[in-house]
Amino acid sequence: MNSRAITPFPRLIAGISIANFGYIVGAIVPIALLLTMKLAMLDPENVTKNF
């Protein structure tokens, strides 16, 4: 008999990690794109350096 209970913690940690990655991507990508567009409007020659 196996008296040890199987816990869902590995799946929980994986789910939280994937959700956190999705949240970060969903928040950072639009900010980075909008910042790049704004920098391109302000100083078109030095967008990469300013970013």
ModelCIF file with pLDDT and N, C-alpha, C, O atoms, coordinates in Angstrom:
data_MODEL
#
_entry.id   MODEL 
#
_entity.id                         1 
_entity.type                       polymer 
_entity.pdbx_number_of_molecules   1 
#
_entity_poly.entity_id                      1 
_entity_poly.type                           'polypeptide(L)' 
_entity_poly.nstd_linkage                   no 
_entity_poly.nstd_monomer                   no 
_entity_poly.pdbx_seq_one_letter_code       MNSRAITPFPRLIAGISIANFGYIVGAIVPIALLLTMKLAMLDPENVTKNF 
_entity_poly.pdbx_seq_one_letter_code_can   MNSRAITPFPRLIAGISIANFGYIVGAIVPIALLLTMKLAMLDPENVTKNF 
_entity_poly.pdbx_strand_id                 A 
#
loop_
_entity_poly_seq.entity_id 
_entity_poly_seq.num 
_entity_poly_seq.mon_id 
_entity_poly_seq.hetero 
1 1  MET n 
1 2  ASN n 
1 3  SER n 
1 4  ARG n 
1 5  ALA n 
1 6  ILE n 
1 7  THR n 
1 8  PRO n 
1 9  PHE n 
1 10 PRO n 
1 11 ARG n 
1 12 LEU n 
1 13 ILE n 
1 14 ALA n 
1 15 GLY n 
1 16 ILE n 
1 17 SER n 
1 18 ILE n 
1 19 ALA n 
1 20 ASN n 
1 21 PHE n 
1 22 GLY n 
1 23 TYR n 
1 24 ILE n 
1 25 VAL n 
1 26 GLY n 
1 27 ALA n 
1 28 ILE n 
1 29 VAL n 
1 30 PRO n 
1 31 ILE n 
1 32 ALA n 
1 33 LEU n 
1 34 LEU n 
1 35 LEU n 
1 36 THR n 
1 37 MET n 
1 38 LYS n 
1 39 LEU n 
1 40 ALA n 
1 41 MET n 
1 42 LEU n 
1 43 ASP n 
1 44 PRO n 
1 45 GLU n 
1 46 ASN n 
1 47 VAL n 
1 48 THR n 
1 49 LYS n 
1 50 ASN n 
1 51 PHE n 
#
_struct_asym.id          A 
_struct_asym.entity_id   1 
#
loop_
_ma_qa_metric.id 
_ma_qa_metric.mode 
_ma_qa_metric.name 
_ma_qa_metric.software_group_id 
_ma_qa_metric.type 
1 global pLDDT . pLDDT 
2 local  pLDDT . pLDDT 
#
_ma_qa_metric_global.metric_id      1 
_ma_qa_metric_global.metric_value   87.08 
_ma_qa_metric_global.model_id       1 
_ma_qa_metric_global.ordinal_id     1 
#
loop_
_ma_qa_metric_local.label_asym_id 
_ma_qa_metric_local.label_comp_id 
_ma_qa_metric_local.label_seq_id 
_ma_qa_metric_local.metric_id 
_ma_qa_metric_local.metric_value 
_ma_qa_metric_local.model_id 
_ma_qa_metric_local.ordinal_id 
A MET 1  2 52.00 1 1  
A ASN 2  2 60.00 1 2  
A SER 3  2 61.00 1 3  
A ARG 4  2 70.00 1 4  
A ALA 5  2 66.00 1 5  
A ILE 6  2 74.00 1 6  
A THR 7  2 72.00 1 7  
A PRO 8  2 78.00 1 8  
A PHE 9  2 87.00 1 9  
A PRO 10 2 87.00 1 10 
A ARG 11 2 89.00 1 11 
A LEU 12 2 90.00 1 12 
A ILE 13 2 91.00 1 13 
A ALA 14 2 92.00 1 14 
A GLY 15 2 94.00 1 15 
A ILE 16 2 94.00 1 16 
A SER 17 2 95.00 1 17 
A ILE 18 2 97.00 1 18 
A ALA 19 2 96.00 1 19 
A ASN 20 2 96.00 1 20 
A PHE 21 2 95.00 1 21 
A GLY 22 2 96.00 1 22 
A TYR 23 2 94.00 1 23 
A ILE 24 2 92.00 1 24 
A VAL 25 2 93.00 1 25 
A GLY 26 2 94.00 1 26 
A ALA 27 2 94.00 1 27 
A ILE 28 2 93.00 1 28 
A VAL 29 2 91.00 1 29 
A PRO 30 2 91.00 1 30 
A ILE 31 2 92.00 1 31 
A ALA 32 2 90.00 1 32 
A LEU 33 2 92.00 1 33 
A LEU 34 2 93.00 1 34 
A LEU 35 2 90.00 1 35 
A THR 36 2 90.00 1 36 
A MET 37 2 91.00 1 37 
A LYS 38 2 92.00 1 38 
A LEU 39 2 89.00 1 39 
A ALA 40 2 91.00 1 40 
A MET 41 2 91.00 1 41 
A LEU 42 2 90.00 1 42 
A ASP 43 2 89.00 1 43 
A PRO 44 2 88.00 1 44 
A GLU 45 2 91.00 1 45 
A ASN 46 2 88.00 1 46 
A VAL 47 2 84.00 1 47 
A THR 48 2 84.00 1 48 
A LYS 49 2 88.00 1 49 
A ASN 50 2 83.00 1 50 
A PHE 51 2 81.00 1 51 
#
loop_
_atom_site.group_PDB 
_atom_site.id 
_atom_site.type_symbol 
_atom_site.label_atom_id 
_atom_site.label_alt_id 
_atom_site.label_comp_id 
_atom_site.label_asym_id 
_atom_site.label_entity_id 
_atom_site.label_seq_id 
_atom_site.pdbx_PDB_ins_code 
_atom_site.Cartn_x 
_atom_site.Cartn_y 
_atom_site.Cartn_z 
_atom_site.occupancy 
_atom_site.B_iso_or_equiv 
_atom_site.pdbx_formal_charge 
_atom_site.auth_seq_id 
_atom_site.auth_comp_id 
_atom_site.auth_asym_id 
_atom_site.auth_atom_id 
_atom_site.pdbx_PDB_model_num 
ATOM 1   N N  . MET A 1 1  ? 0.824  -1.194 0.000   1.00 52.00 ? 1  MET A N  1 
ATOM 2   C CA . MET A 1 1  ? 0.000  0.000  0.000   1.00 52.00 ? 1  MET A CA 1 
ATOM 3   C C  . MET A 1 1  ? 0.862  1.249  0.000   1.00 52.00 ? 1  MET A C  1 
ATOM 4   O O  . MET A 1 1  ? 1.916  1.317  0.633   1.00 52.00 ? 1  MET A O  1 
ATOM 5   N N  . ASN A 1 2  ? 0.380  2.210  -0.721  1.00 60.00 ? 2  ASN A N  1 
ATOM 6   C CA . ASN A 1 2  ? 1.069  3.491  -0.765  1.00 60.00 ? 2  ASN A CA 1 
ATOM 7   C C  . ASN A 1 2  ? 0.326  4.456  0.149   1.00 60.00 ? 2  ASN A C  1 
ATOM 8   O O  . ASN A 1 2  ? -0.779 4.896  -0.169  1.00 60.00 ? 2  ASN A O  1 
ATOM 9   N N  . SER A 1 3  ? 0.935  4.784  1.285   1.00 61.00 ? 3  SER A N  1 
ATOM 10  C CA . SER A 1 3  ? 0.274  5.664  2.243   1.00 61.00 ? 3  SER A CA 1 
ATOM 11  C C  . SER A 1 3  ? 0.553  7.134  1.969   1.00 61.00 ? 3  SER A C  1 
ATOM 12  O O  . SER A 1 3  ? 0.001  8.016  2.628   1.00 61.00 ? 3  SER A O  1 
ATOM 13  N N  . ARG A 1 4  ? 1.408  7.385  0.997   1.00 70.00 ? 4  ARG A N  1 
ATOM 14  C CA . ARG A 1 4  ? 1.757  8.764  0.682   1.00 70.00 ? 4  ARG A CA 1 
ATOM 15  C C  . ARG A 1 4  ? 0.724  9.362  -0.259  1.00 70.00 ? 4  ARG A C  1 
ATOM 16  O O  . ARG A 1 4  ? 0.381  8.761  -1.278  1.00 70.00 ? 4  ARG A O  1 
ATOM 17  N N  . ALA A 1 5  ? 0.231  10.537 0.080   1.00 66.00 ? 5  ALA A N  1 
ATOM 18  C CA . ALA A 1 5  ? -0.756 11.203 -0.762  1.00 66.00 ? 5  ALA A CA 1 
ATOM 19  C C  . ALA A 1 5  ? -0.038 11.970 -1.873  1.00 66.00 ? 5  ALA A C  1 
ATOM 20  O O  . ALA A 1 5  ? 1.016  12.567 -1.654  1.00 66.00 ? 5  ALA A O  1 
ATOM 21  N N  . ILE A 1 6  ? -0.613 11.941 -3.033  1.00 74.00 ? 6  ILE A N  1 
ATOM 22  C CA . ILE A 1 6  ? -0.041 12.677 -4.164  1.00 74.00 ? 6  ILE A CA 1 
ATOM 23  C C  . ILE A 1 6  ? -0.615 14.091 -4.142  1.00 74.00 ? 6  ILE A C  1 
ATOM 24  O O  . ILE A 1 6  ? -1.832 14.279 -4.139  1.00 74.00 ? 6  ILE A O  1 
ATOM 25  N N  . THR A 1 7  ? 0.265  15.069 -4.126  1.00 72.00 ? 7  THR A N  1 
ATOM 26  C CA . THR A 1 7  ? -0.175 16.469 -4.073  1.00 72.00 ? 7  THR A CA 1 
ATOM 27  C C  . THR A 1 7  ? -0.083 17.095 -5.458  1.00 72.00 ? 7  THR A C  1 
ATOM 28  O O  . THR A 1 7  ? 0.734  16.668 -6.274  1.00 72.00 ? 7  THR A O  1 
ATOM 29  N N  . PRO A 1 8  ? -0.903 18.097 -5.733  1.00 78.00 ? 8  PRO A N  1 
ATOM 30  C CA . PRO A 1 8  ? -0.871 18.759 -7.046  1.00 78.00 ? 8  PRO A CA 1 
ATOM 31  C C  . PRO A 1 8  ? 0.138  19.910 -7.112  1.00 78.00 ? 8  PRO A C  1 
ATOM 32  O O  . PRO A 1 8  ? 0.072  20.726 -8.032  1.00 78.00 ? 8  PRO A O  1 
ATOM 33  N N  . PHE A 1 9  ? 1.061  19.989 -6.163  1.00 87.00 ? 9  PHE A N  1 
ATOM 34  C CA . PHE A 1 9  ? 1.961  21.136 -6.120  1.00 87.00 ? 9  PHE A CA 1 
ATOM 35  C C  . PHE A 1 9  ? 2.833  21.314 -7.361  1.00 87.00 ? 9  PHE A C  1 
ATOM 36  O O  . PHE A 1 9  ? 3.012  22.455 -7.788  1.00 87.00 ? 9  PHE A O  1 
ATOM 37  N N  . PRO A 1 10 ? 3.387  20.268 -7.967  1.00 87.00 ? 10 PRO A N  1 
ATOM 38  C CA . PRO A 1 10 ? 4.175  20.497 -9.188  1.00 87.00 ? 10 PRO A CA 1 
ATOM 39  C C  . PRO A 1 10 ? 3.348  21.136 -10.307 1.00 87.00 ? 10 PRO A C  1 
ATOM 40  O O  . PRO A 1 10 ? 3.825  22.031 -11.005 1.00 87.00 ? 10 PRO A O  1 
ATOM 41  N N  . ARG A 1 11 ? 2.109  20.672 -10.471 1.00 89.00 ? 11 ARG A N  1 
ATOM 42  C CA . ARG A 1 11 ? 1.245  21.279 -11.490 1.00 89.00 ? 11 ARG A CA 1 
ATOM 43  C C  . ARG A 1 11 ? 0.879  22.708 -11.110 1.00 89.00 ? 11 ARG A C  1 
ATOM 44  O O  . ARG A 1 11 ? 0.787  23.577 -11.977 1.00 89.00 ? 11 ARG A O  1 
ATOM 45  N N  . LEU A 1 12 ? 0.672  22.955 -9.827  1.00 90.00 ? 12 LEU A N  1 
ATOM 46  C CA . LEU A 1 12 ? 0.340  24.302 -9.362  1.00 90.00 ? 12 LEU A CA 1 
ATOM 47  C C  . LEU A 1 12 ? 1.492  25.262 -9.630  1.00 90.00 ? 12 LEU A C  1 
ATOM 48  O O  . LEU A 1 12 ? 1.277  26.368 -10.127 1.00 90.00 ? 12 LEU A O  1 
ATOM 49  N N  . ILE A 1 13 ? 2.701  24.850 -9.306  1.00 91.00 ? 13 ILE A N  1 
ATOM 50  C CA . ILE A 1 13 ? 3.875  25.692 -9.539  1.00 91.00 ? 13 ILE A CA 1 
ATOM 51  C C  . ILE A 1 13 ? 4.059  25.944 -11.034 1.00 91.00 ? 13 ILE A C  1 
ATOM 52  O O  . ILE A 1 13 ? 4.364  27.066 -11.440 1.00 91.00 ? 13 ILE A O  1 
ATOM 53  N N  . ALA A 1 14 ? 3.877  24.921 -11.846 1.00 92.00 ? 14 ALA A N  1 
ATOM 54  C CA . ALA A 1 14 ? 4.003  25.096 -13.298 1.00 92.00 ? 14 ALA A CA 1 
ATOM 55  C C  . ALA A 1 14 ? 2.941  26.058 -13.813 1.00 92.00 ? 14 ALA A C  1 
ATOM 56  O O  . ALA A 1 14 ? 3.235  26.917 -14.644 1.00 92.00 ? 14 ALA A O  1 
ATOM 57  N N  . GLY A 1 15 ? 1.722  25.925 -13.333 1.00 94.00 ? 15 GLY A N  1 
ATOM 58  C CA . GLY A 1 15 ? 0.653  26.820 -13.766 1.00 94.00 ? 15 GLY A CA 1 
ATOM 59  C C  . GLY A 1 15 ? 0.895  28.258 -13.364 1.00 94.00 ? 15 GLY A C  1 
ATOM 60  O O  . GLY A 1 15 ? 0.664  29.176 -14.150 1.00 94.00 ? 15 GLY A O  1 
ATOM 61  N N  . ILE A 1 16 ? 1.358  28.456 -12.146 1.00 94.00 ? 16 ILE A N  1 
ATOM 62  C CA . ILE A 1 16 ? 1.654  29.816 -11.683 1.00 94.00 ? 16 ILE A CA 1 
ATOM 63  C C  . ILE A 1 16 ? 2.806  30.414 -12.483 1.00 94.00 ? 16 ILE A C  1 
ATOM 64  O O  . ILE A 1 16 ? 2.780  31.595 -12.829 1.00 94.00 ? 16 ILE A O  1 
ATOM 65  N N  . SER A 1 17 ? 3.816  29.599 -12.776 1.00 95.00 ? 17 SER A N  1 
ATOM 66  C CA . SER A 1 17 ? 4.963  30.093 -13.550 1.00 95.00 ? 17 SER A CA 1 
ATOM 67  C C  . SER A 1 17 ? 4.545  30.505 -14.960 1.00 95.00 ? 17 SER A C  1 
ATOM 68  O O  . SER A 1 17 ? 4.959  31.554 -15.454 1.00 95.00 ? 17 SER A O  1 
ATOM 69  N N  . ILE A 1 18 ? 3.731  29.682 -15.600 1.00 97.00 ? 18 ILE A N  1 
ATOM 70  C CA . ILE A 1 18 ? 3.263  30.008 -16.956 1.00 97.00 ? 18 ILE A CA 1 
ATOM 71  C C  . ILE A 1 18 ? 2.385  31.248 -16.938 1.00 97.00 ? 18 ILE A C  1 
ATOM 72  O O  . ILE A 1 18 ? 2.498  32.098 -17.822 1.00 97.00 ? 18 ILE A O  1 
ATOM 73  N N  . ALA A 1 19 ? 1.511  31.363 -15.944 1.00 96.00 ? 19 ALA A N  1 
ATOM 74  C CA . ALA A 1 19 ? 0.651  32.538 -15.834 1.00 96.00 ? 19 ALA A CA 1 
ATOM 75  C C  . ALA A 1 19 ? 1.463  33.798 -15.587 1.00 96.00 ? 19 ALA A C  1 
ATOM 76  O O  . ALA A 1 19 ? 1.164  34.851 -16.150 1.00 96.00 ? 19 ALA A O  1 
ATOM 77  N N  . ASN A 1 20 ? 2.486  33.698 -14.753 1.00 96.00 ? 20 ASN A N  1 
ATOM 78  C CA . ASN A 1 20 ? 3.342  34.847 -14.475 1.00 96.00 ? 20 ASN A CA 1 
ATOM 79  C C  . ASN A 1 20 ? 4.089  35.283 -15.735 1.00 96.00 ? 20 ASN A C  1 
ATOM 80  O O  . ASN A 1 20 ? 4.197  36.477 -16.015 1.00 96.00 ? 20 ASN A O  1 
ATOM 81  N N  . PHE A 1 21 ? 4.598  34.324 -16.484 1.00 95.00 ? 21 PHE A N  1 
ATOM 82  C CA . PHE A 1 21 ? 5.278  34.648 -17.739 1.00 95.00 ? 21 PHE A CA 1 
ATOM 83  C C  . PHE A 1 21 ? 4.326  35.342 -18.710 1.00 95.00 ? 21 PHE A C  1 
ATOM 84  O O  . PHE A 1 21 ? 4.699  36.325 -19.351 1.00 95.00 ? 21 PHE A O  1 
ATOM 85  N N  . GLY A 1 22 ? 3.105  34.837 -18.821 1.00 96.00 ? 22 GLY A N  1 
ATOM 86  C CA . GLY A 1 22 ? 2.119  35.463 -19.697 1.00 96.00 ? 22 GLY A CA 1 
ATOM 87  C C  . GLY A 1 22 ? 1.769  36.867 -19.263 1.00 96.00 ? 22 GLY A C  1 
ATOM 88  O O  . GLY A 1 22 ? 1.594  37.754 -20.097 1.00 96.00 ? 22 GLY A O  1 
ATOM 89  N N  . TYR A 1 23 ? 1.665  37.075 -17.957 1.00 94.00 ? 23 TYR A N  1 
ATOM 90  C CA . TYR A 1 23 ? 1.366  38.410 -17.441 1.00 94.00 ? 23 TYR A CA 1 
ATOM 91  C C  . TYR A 1 23 ? 2.499  39.381 -17.754 1.00 94.00 ? 23 TYR A C  1 
ATOM 92  O O  . TYR A 1 23 ? 2.252  40.509 -18.180 1.00 94.00 ? 23 TYR A O  1 
ATOM 93  N N  . ILE A 1 24 ? 3.724  38.954 -17.547 1.00 92.00 ? 24 ILE A N  1 
ATOM 94  C CA . ILE A 1 24 ? 4.873  39.818 -17.816 1.00 92.00 ? 24 ILE A CA 1 
ATOM 95  C C  . ILE A 1 24 ? 4.947  40.153 -19.301 1.00 92.00 ? 24 ILE A C  1 
ATOM 96  O O  . ILE A 1 24 ? 5.153  41.311 -19.664 1.00 92.00 ? 24 ILE A O  1 
ATOM 97  N N  . VAL A 1 25 ? 4.782  39.157 -20.158 1.00 93.00 ? 25 VAL A N  1 
ATOM 98  C CA . VAL A 1 25 ? 4.806  39.400 -21.604 1.00 93.00 ? 25 VAL A CA 1 
ATOM 99  C C  . VAL A 1 25 ? 3.680  40.334 -22.000 1.00 93.00 ? 25 VAL A C  1 
ATOM 100 O O  . VAL A 1 25 ? 3.878  41.238 -22.812 1.00 93.00 ? 25 VAL A O  1 
ATOM 101 N N  . GLY A 1 26 ? 2.507  40.124 -21.438 1.00 94.00 ? 26 GLY A N  1 
ATOM 102 C CA . GLY A 1 26 ? 1.358  40.970 -21.761 1.00 94.00 ? 26 GLY A CA 1 
ATOM 103 C C  . GLY A 1 26 ? 1.514  42.392 -21.282 1.00 94.00 ? 26 GLY A C  1 
ATOM 104 O O  . GLY A 1 26 ? 0.905  43.297 -21.852 1.00 94.00 ? 26 GLY A O  1 
ATOM 105 N N  . ALA A 1 27 ? 2.306  42.621 -20.257 1.00 94.00 ? 27 ALA A N  1 
ATOM 106 C CA . ALA A 1 27 ? 2.499  43.970 -19.730 1.00 94.00 ? 27 ALA A CA 1 
ATOM 107 C C  . ALA A 1 27 ? 3.709  44.664 -20.348 1.00 94.00 ? 27 ALA A C  1 
ATOM 108 O O  . ALA A 1 27 ? 3.641  45.854 -20.657 1.00 94.00 ? 27 ALA A O  1 
ATOM 109 N N  . ILE A 1 28 ? 4.804  43.950 -20.533 1.00 93.00 ? 28 ILE A N  1 
ATOM 110 C CA . ILE A 1 28 ? 6.055  44.563 -20.972 1.00 93.00 ? 28 ILE A CA 1 
ATOM 111 C C  . ILE A 1 28 ? 6.072  44.848 -22.470 1.00 93.00 ? 28 ILE A C  1 
ATOM 112 O O  . ILE A 1 28 ? 6.562  45.899 -22.884 1.00 93.00 ? 28 ILE A O  1 
ATOM 113 N N  . VAL A 1 29 ? 5.554  43.944 -23.285 1.00 91.00 ? 29 VAL A N  1 
ATOM 114 C CA . VAL A 1 29 ? 5.621  44.117 -24.737 1.00 91.00 ? 29 VAL A CA 1 
ATOM 115 C C  . VAL A 1 29 ? 4.898  45.384 -25.194 1.00 91.00 ? 29 VAL A C  1 
ATOM 116 O O  . VAL A 1 29 ? 5.492  46.154 -25.949 1.00 91.00 ? 29 VAL A O  1 
ATOM 117 N N  . PRO A 1 30 ? 3.657  45.648 -24.788 1.00 91.00 ? 30 PRO A N  1 
ATOM 118 C CA . PRO A 1 30 ? 3.024  46.896 -25.228 1.00 91.00 ? 30 PRO A CA 1 
ATOM 119 C C  . PRO A 1 30 ? 3.760  48.145 -24.746 1.00 91.00 ? 30 PRO A C  1 
ATOM 120 O O  . PRO A 1 30 ? 3.857  49.132 -25.476 1.00 91.00 ? 30 PRO A O  1 
ATOM 121 N N  . ILE A 1 31 ? 4.279  48.101 -23.515 1.00 92.00 ? 31 ILE A N  1 
ATOM 122 C CA . ILE A 1 31 ? 5.022  49.255 -23.003 1.00 92.00 ? 31 ILE A CA 1 
ATOM 123 C C  . ILE A 1 31 ? 6.274  49.495 -23.835 1.00 92.00 ? 31 ILE A C  1 
ATOM 124 O O  . ILE A 1 31 ? 6.571  50.635 -24.191 1.00 92.00 ? 31 ILE A O  1 
ATOM 125 N N  . ALA A 1 32 ? 7.009  48.436 -24.149 1.00 90.00 ? 32 ALA A N  1 
ATOM 126 C CA . ALA A 1 32 ? 8.235  48.571 -24.940 1.00 90.00 ? 32 ALA A CA 1 
ATOM 127 C C  . ALA A 1 32 ? 7.920  49.082 -26.345 1.00 90.00 ? 32 ALA A C  1 
ATOM 128 O O  . ALA A 1 32 ? 8.641  49.930 -26.871 1.00 90.00 ? 32 ALA A O  1 
ATOM 129 N N  . LEU A 1 33 ? 6.850  48.572 -26.952 1.00 92.00 ? 33 LEU A N  1 
ATOM 130 C CA . LEU A 1 33 ? 6.499  49.032 -28.294 1.00 92.00 ? 33 LEU A CA 1 
ATOM 131 C C  . LEU A 1 33 ? 6.071  50.490 -28.302 1.00 92.00 ? 33 LEU A C  1 
ATOM 132 O O  . LEU A 1 33 ? 6.484  51.256 -29.173 1.00 92.00 ? 33 LEU A O  1 
ATOM 133 N N  . LEU A 1 34 ? 5.248  50.876 -27.342 1.00 93.00 ? 34 LEU A N  1 
ATOM 134 C CA . LEU A 1 34 ? 4.798  52.260 -27.287 1.00 93.00 ? 34 LEU A CA 1 
ATOM 135 C C  . LEU A 1 34 ? 5.946  53.218 -26.976 1.00 93.00 ? 34 LEU A C  1 
ATOM 136 O O  . LEU A 1 34 ? 6.009  54.321 -27.519 1.00 93.00 ? 34 LEU A O  1 
ATOM 137 N N  . LEU A 1 35 ? 6.851  52.790 -26.101 1.00 90.00 ? 35 LEU A N  1 
ATOM 138 C CA . LEU A 1 35 ? 8.018  53.621 -25.803 1.00 90.00 ? 35 LEU A CA 1 
ATOM 139 C C  . LEU A 1 35 ? 8.890  53.790 -27.043 1.00 90.00 ? 35 LEU A C  1 
ATOM 140 O O  . LEU A 1 35 ? 9.390  54.885 -27.301 1.00 90.00 ? 35 LEU A O  1 
ATOM 141 N N  . THR A 1 36 ? 9.076  52.732 -27.804 1.00 90.00 ? 36 THR A N  1 
ATOM 142 C CA . THR A 1 36 ? 9.869  52.811 -29.033 1.00 90.00 ? 36 THR A CA 1 
ATOM 143 C C  . THR A 1 36 ? 9.222  53.760 -30.039 1.00 90.00 ? 36 THR A C  1 
ATOM 144 O O  . THR A 1 36 ? 9.913  54.555 -30.677 1.00 90.00 ? 36 THR A O  1 
ATOM 145 N N  . MET A 1 37 ? 7.906  53.680 -30.180 1.00 91.00 ? 37 MET A N  1 
ATOM 146 C CA . MET A 1 37 ? 7.216  54.587 -31.105 1.00 91.00 ? 37 MET A CA 1 
ATOM 147 C C  . MET A 1 37 ? 7.345  56.036 -30.667 1.00 91.00 ? 37 MET A C  1 
ATOM 148 O O  . MET A 1 37 ? 7.549  56.922 -31.497 1.00 91.00 ? 37 MET A O  1 
ATOM 149 N N  . LYS A 1 38 ? 7.228  56.281 -29.373 1.00 92.00 ? 38 LYS A N  1 
ATOM 150 C CA . LYS A 1 38 ? 7.350  57.644 -28.860 1.00 92.00 ? 38 LYS A CA 1 
ATOM 151 C C  . LYS A 1 38 ? 8.770  58.166 -29.062 1.00 92.00 ? 38 LYS A C  1 
ATOM 152 O O  . LYS A 1 38 ? 8.956  59.324 -29.437 1.00 92.00 ? 38 LYS A O  1 
ATOM 153 N N  . LEU A 1 39 ? 9.761  57.333 -28.819 1.00 89.00 ? 39 LEU A N  1 
ATOM 154 C CA . LEU A 1 39 ? 11.152 57.754 -29.039 1.00 89.00 ? 39 LEU A CA 1 
ATOM 155 C C  . LEU A 1 39 ? 11.415 58.015 -30.516 1.00 89.00 ? 39 LEU A C  1 
ATOM 156 O O  . LEU A 1 39 ? 12.188 58.911 -30.855 1.00 89.00 ? 39 LEU A O  1 
ATOM 157 N N  . ALA A 1 40 ? 10.787 57.250 -31.393 1.00 91.00 ? 40 ALA A N  1 
ATOM 158 C CA . ALA A 1 40 ? 10.955 57.463 -32.829 1.00 91.00 ? 40 ALA A CA 1 
ATOM 159 C C  . ALA A 1 40 ? 10.354 58.791 -33.249 1.00 91.00 ? 40 ALA A C  1 
ATOM 160 O O  . ALA A 1 40 ? 10.860 59.436 -34.167 1.00 91.00 ? 40 ALA A O  1 
ATOM 161 N N  . MET A 1 41 ? 9.286  59.208 -32.593 1.00 91.00 ? 41 MET A N  1 
ATOM 162 C CA . MET A 1 41 ? 8.698  60.519 -32.906 1.00 91.00 ? 41 MET A CA 1 
ATOM 163 C C  . MET A 1 41 ? 9.573  61.657 -32.392 1.00 91.00 ? 41 MET A C  1 
ATOM 164 O O  . MET A 1 41 ? 9.696  62.691 -33.048 1.00 91.00 ? 41 MET A O  1 
ATOM 165 N N  . LEU A 1 42 ? 10.179 61.473 -31.222 1.00 90.00 ? 42 LEU A N  1 
ATOM 166 C CA . LEU A 1 42 ? 10.954 62.554 -30.617 1.00 90.00 ? 42 LEU A CA 1 
ATOM 167 C C  . LEU A 1 42 ? 12.337 62.717 -31.245 1.00 90.00 ? 42 LEU A C  1 
ATOM 168 O O  . LEU A 1 42 ? 12.777 63.837 -31.503 1.00 90.00 ? 42 LEU A O  1 
ATOM 169 N N  . ASP A 1 43 ? 13.021 61.596 -31.491 1.00 89.00 ? 43 ASP A N  1 
ATOM 170 C CA . ASP A 1 43 ? 14.398 61.647 -31.997 1.00 89.00 ? 43 ASP A CA 1 
ATOM 171 C C  . ASP A 1 43 ? 14.634 60.467 -32.931 1.00 89.00 ? 43 ASP A C  1 
ATOM 172 O O  . ASP A 1 43 ? 15.158 59.443 -32.493 1.00 89.00 ? 43 ASP A O  1 
ATOM 173 N N  . PRO A 1 44 ? 14.259 60.580 -34.214 1.00 88.00 ? 44 PRO A N  1 
ATOM 174 C CA . PRO A 1 44 ? 14.315 59.437 -35.127 1.00 88.00 ? 44 PRO A CA 1 
ATOM 175 C C  . PRO A 1 44 ? 15.722 58.870 -35.354 1.00 88.00 ? 44 PRO A C  1 
ATOM 176 O O  . PRO A 1 44 ? 15.856 57.679 -35.634 1.00 88.00 ? 44 PRO A O  1 
ATOM 177 N N  . GLU A 1 45 ? 16.747 59.673 -35.242 1.00 91.00 ? 45 GLU A N  1 
ATOM 178 C CA . GLU A 1 45 ? 18.102 59.173 -35.535 1.00 91.00 ? 45 GLU A CA 1 
ATOM 179 C C  . GLU A 1 45 ? 18.683 58.332 -34.401 1.00 91.00 ? 45 GLU A C  1 
ATOM 180 O O  . GLU A 1 45 ? 19.541 57.485 -34.651 1.00 91.00 ? 45 GLU A O  1 
ATOM 181 N N  . ASN A 1 46 ? 18.243 58.544 -33.175 1.00 88.00 ? 46 ASN A N  1 
ATOM 182 C CA . ASN A 1 46 ? 18.855 57.886 -32.025 1.00 88.00 ? 46 ASN A CA 1 
ATOM 183 C C  . ASN A 1 46 ? 17.887 57.023 -31.217 1.00 88.00 ? 46 ASN A C  1 
ATOM 184 O O  . ASN A 1 46 ? 17.978 56.959 -29.991 1.00 88.00 ? 46 ASN A O  1 
ATOM 185 N N  . VAL A 1 47 ? 16.969 56.368 -31.904 1.00 84.00 ? 47 VAL A N  1 
ATOM 186 C CA . VAL A 1 47 ? 15.958 55.571 -31.204 1.00 84.00 ? 47 VAL A CA 1 
ATOM 187 C C  . VAL A 1 47 ? 16.614 54.431 -30.433 1.00 84.00 ? 47 VAL A C  1 
ATOM 188 O O  . VAL A 1 47 ? 16.291 54.207 -29.267 1.00 84.00 ? 47 VAL A O  1 
ATOM 189 N N  . THR A 1 48 ? 17.521 53.716 -31.067 1.00 84.00 ? 48 THR A N  1 
ATOM 190 C CA . THR A 1 48 ? 18.161 52.563 -30.421 1.00 84.00 ? 48 THR A CA 1 
ATOM 191 C C  . THR A 1 48 ? 18.989 53.009 -29.220 1.00 84.00 ? 48 THR A C  1 
ATOM 192 O O  . THR A 1 48 ? 18.939 52.379 -28.163 1.00 84.00 ? 48 THR A O  1 
ATOM 193 N N  . LYS A 1 49 ? 19.730 54.062 -29.372 1.00 88.00 ? 49 LYS A N  1 
ATOM 194 C CA . LYS A 1 49 ? 20.563 54.550 -28.274 1.00 88.00 ? 49 LYS A CA 1 
ATOM 195 C C  . LYS A 1 49 ? 19.702 55.030 -27.107 1.00 88.00 ? 49 LYS A C  1 
ATOM 196 O O  . LYS A 1 49 ? 20.023 54.767 -25.948 1.00 88.00 ? 49 LYS A O  1 
ATOM 197 N N  . ASN A 1 50 ? 18.625 55.725 -27.408 1.00 83.00 ? 50 ASN A N  1 
ATOM 198 C CA . ASN A 1 50 ? 17.763 56.237 -26.333 1.00 83.00 ? 50 ASN A CA 1 
ATOM 199 C C  . ASN A 1 50 ? 16.989 55.126 -25.641 1.00 83.00 ? 50 ASN A C  1 
ATOM 200 O O  . ASN A 1 50 ? 16.742 55.195 -24.437 1.00 83.00 ? 50 ASN A O  1 
ATOM 201 N N  . PHE A 1 51 ? 16.603 54.099 -26.401 1.00 81.00 ? 51 PHE A N  1 
ATOM 202 C CA . PHE A 1 51 ? 15.851 53.003 -25.797 1.00 81.00 ? 51 PHE A CA 1 
ATOM 203 C C  . PHE A 1 51 ? 16.728 52.241 -24.840 1.00 81.00 ? 51 PHE A C  1 
ATOM 204 O O  . PHE A 1 51 ? 16.278 51.274 -24.226 1.00 81.00 ? 51 PHE A O  1 
#
